[in-house]
Amino acid sequence: MVKHPLTILSKRSVLASPELRILLTFAHWYQILTKGEVQVGEKEREHDLSSLRKEIATLVAEKSVDPATQKPYPVGMIEKAMNEAGYSVRQGKNAKSQVAECIKLLQSDSNLPIQRARMRIRVTVPIADEQRLREKLIGGAEKVEKDDVKTEDWEIVRAFLYFTDYKSADCPW
């Protein structure tokens, strides 16, 4: 709750009580509270941007790997690559929505070789549907770790599947 409303923020000039009663009615206060904007200091804005940048770098490190070793990069290396590529954080958007854009920029403008991490998926299908789905399921995977037909169902463990392949229209799931 604001105890002393300011007329000029930079000069710390306080609005006197009689002026306050005259100028601001309940309707004015309600309008200020619902439509007003919060003034944020420079240090606080800088802190928010740096924490958002760190969060984006952490999410990028979780969702991407080194193409040669298939191991994730440390967050520090991702932050350096973001600076090198000239990535600027947008304060109005959350971190998750900026991750895909950041990975694309790092792939194109950075010296750091980076690719999106692939996921591992296990699919269990009733044995009656095995013949119909086998080609679609095995065809999309780079590597199949386990292909096991049991008495009741068929189980396949796929490795190295990109998330975009998982969401594509021709995938049966």
C-alpha positions as a printed NumPy array, in Angstrom:
array([[  0.   ,   0.   ,   0.   ],
       [  1.314,   3.45 ,  -0.899],
       [  1.552,   5.681,   2.177],
       [  2.852,   8.802,   0.461],
       [  1.98 ,   9.271,  -3.237],
       [  4.655,  11.173,  -5.151],
       [  4.041,  13.987,  -7.606],
       [  7.515,  13.852,  -9.149],
       [  9.283,  10.552,  -8.685],
       [ 12.825,  11.711,  -9.389],
       [ 12.599,  14.604,  -6.882],
       [ 10.725,  12.566,  -4.281],
       [  8.108,  15.298,  -4.019],
       [  5.236,  14.065,  -1.833],
       [  1.624,  14.967,  -2.566],
       [  0.054,  16.667,   0.463],
       [ -3.066,  15.18 ,   2.097],
       [ -5.478,  18.054,   1.312],
       [ -4.374,  18.007,  -2.344],
       [ -4.765,  14.266,  -2.371],
       [ -8.366,  14.402,  -1.145],
       [ -9.268,  17.033,  -3.697],
       [ -7.526,  15.477,  -6.683],
       [ -8.172,  11.804,  -6.218],
       [-11.575,  10.345,  -5.564],
       [-12.273,   6.645,  -5.286],
       [-12.944,   6.424,  -9.034],
       [ -9.549,   7.919,  -9.766],
       [ -7.805,   5.478,  -7.425],
       [ -9.633,   2.567,  -9.01 ],
       [ -8.637,   3.718, -12.501],
       [ -5.001,   4.144, -11.464],
       [ -4.913,   0.699,  -9.862],
       [ -6.561,  -1.095, -12.794],
       [ -4.996,   0.742, -15.731],
       [ -1.855,   2.255, -14.272],
       [  1.67 ,   1.098, -14.879],
       [  4.206,   0.255, -12.23 ],
       [  7.36 ,   2.317, -12.343],
       [ 10.434,   0.141, -12.072],
       [ 13.891,   1.399, -11.211],
       [ 16.901,   0.839, -13.444],
       [ 18.584,  -1.665, -11.118],
       [ 15.403,  -3.668, -10.718],
       [ 14.845,  -3.735, -14.487],
       [ 18.463,  -4.808, -15.027],
       [ 18.072,  -7.567, -12.424],
       [ 14.855,  -8.812, -14.054],
       [ 16.5  ,  -8.886, -17.498],
       [ 19.565, -10.757, -16.23 ],
       [ 17.434, -13.345, -14.407],
       [ 15.233, -13.803, -17.507],
       [ 18.377, -14.188, -19.653],
       [ 19.733, -16.794, -17.213],
       [ 16.409, -18.669, -17.273],
       [ 16.4  , -18.7  , -21.091],
       [ 19.987, -19.982, -21.134],
       [ 19.059, -22.734, -18.667],
       [ 16.107, -23.841, -20.798],
       [ 18.241, -23.761, -23.972],
       [ 20.879, -25.898, -22.225],
       [ 18.177, -28.429, -21.276],
       [ 16.713, -28.622, -24.791],
       [ 19.892, -28.686, -26.892],
       [ 23.088, -30.733, -27.222],
       [ 26.49 , -30.718, -28.885],
       [ 26.004, -32.53 , -32.251],
       [ 29.367, -34.303, -32.008],
       [ 29.03 , -35.755, -28.503],
       [ 25.236, -35.633, -27.969],
       [ 25.892, -34.171, -24.504],
       [ 24.322, -30.971, -23.179],
       [ 26.281, -27.725, -22.967],
       [ 26.804, -25.958, -19.629],
       [ 24.648, -22.868, -19.046],
       [ 27.726, -20.602, -19.056],
       [ 28.672, -21.641, -22.591],
       [ 25.102, -21.036, -23.767],
       [ 25.149, -17.538, -22.209],
       [ 28.432, -16.709, -23.974],
       [ 27.032, -17.953, -27.281],
       [ 23.886, -15.843, -26.741],
       [ 26.075, -12.756, -26.244],
       [ 28.177, -13.657, -29.284],
       [ 25.108, -14.123, -31.49 ],
       [ 23.619, -10.84 , -30.276],
       [ 20.475, -12.32 , -28.781],
       [ 18.378,  -9.734, -26.961],
       [ 15.862, -10.777, -24.332],
       [ 12.302,  -9.467, -24.6  ],
       [ 11.027,  -8.55 , -21.182],
       [  7.354,  -8.752, -22.159],
       [  7.536, -12.443, -23.171],
       [  8.173, -15.359, -20.841],
       [ 11.318, -17.481, -21.063],
       [  9.709, -20.61 , -22.556],
       [  8.354, -18.72 , -25.551],
       [ 11.815, -17.285, -26.324],
       [ 13.75 , -20.581, -26.216],
       [ 12.972, -21.813, -29.753],
       [ 13.895, -18.444, -31.245],
       [ 17.143, -18.403, -29.258],
       [ 18.133, -21.915, -30.423],
       [ 17.513, -20.946, -34.063],
       [ 19.642, -17.819, -33.644],
       [ 22.441, -19.802, -31.98 ],
       [ 22.409, -22.328, -34.833],
       [ 22.724, -19.623, -37.466],
       [ 24.8  , -16.806, -35.909],
       [ 26.963, -18.477, -33.268],
       [ 30.263, -20.356, -33.515],
       [ 28.915, -22.902, -31.038],
       [ 27.711, -26.056, -32.838],
       [ 24.298, -26.771, -31.357],
       [ 21.255, -28.875, -32.194],
       [ 17.947, -29.59 , -30.493],
       [ 17.993, -32.593, -28.197],
       [ 16.144, -35.635, -29.404],
       [ 13.792, -37.504, -27.134],
       [ 13.452, -41.172, -26.373],
       [ 10.001, -42.691, -26.513],
       [  8.439, -46.046, -25.629],
       [  5.294, -47.125, -27.488],
       [  3.163, -50.115, -26.56 ],
       [  0.549, -51.147, -29.127],
       [ -1.983, -54.002, -29.035],
       [ -0.776, -56.938, -31.125],
       [ -3.752, -56.527, -33.503],
       [ -2.486, -53.083, -34.596],
       [  1.164, -54.101, -34.941],
       [  1.136, -54.799, -38.683],
       [ -0.66 , -51.541, -39.477],
       [  1.573, -49.309, -37.31 ],
       [  4.974, -51.036, -37.565],
       [  6.201, -49.189, -40.666],
       [  5.148, -45.771, -39.371],
       [  6.705, -46.276, -35.954],
       [  9.993, -47.81 , -37.042],
       [ 10.352, -45.631, -40.144],
       [ 10.568, -42.339, -38.218],
       [ 13.306, -43.394, -35.807],
       [ 17.027, -43.087, -36.394],
       [ 17.686, -45.95 , -34.027],
       [ 15.439, -48.599, -32.476],
       [ 16.688, -49.8  , -29.107],
       [ 14.116, -52.521, -28.495],
       [ 11.529, -54.178, -30.716],
       [  9.662, -56.774, -28.677],
       [  6.524, -58.711, -29.656],
       [  4.776, -60.234, -26.645],
       [  1.666, -62.355, -26.527],
       [ -0.744, -59.456, -25.957],
       [  1.048, -56.377, -27.216],
       [  3.974, -55.063, -29.217],
       [  6.489, -52.77 , -27.535],
       [  9.009, -50.576, -29.272],
       [ 11.537, -48.24 , -27.694],
       [ 12.587, -45.531, -30.12 ],
       [ 15.585, -43.363, -29.6  ],
       [ 16.695, -40.156, -31.28 ],
       [ 13.29 , -38.818, -32.219],
       [ 12.92 , -35.051, -32.684],
       [  9.961, -33.45 , -30.941],
       [  8.717, -32.019, -34.245],
       [  8.551, -35.578, -35.66 ],
       [  6.531, -36.604, -32.618],
       [  4.004, -33.843, -33.334],
       [  3.803, -34.433, -37.086],
       [  0.53 , -35.423, -38.755],
       [  1.671, -38.786, -40.101],
       [  2.643, -40.124, -36.692],
       [ -0.092, -42.531, -35.559],
       [ -0.225, -41.192, -32.039]])
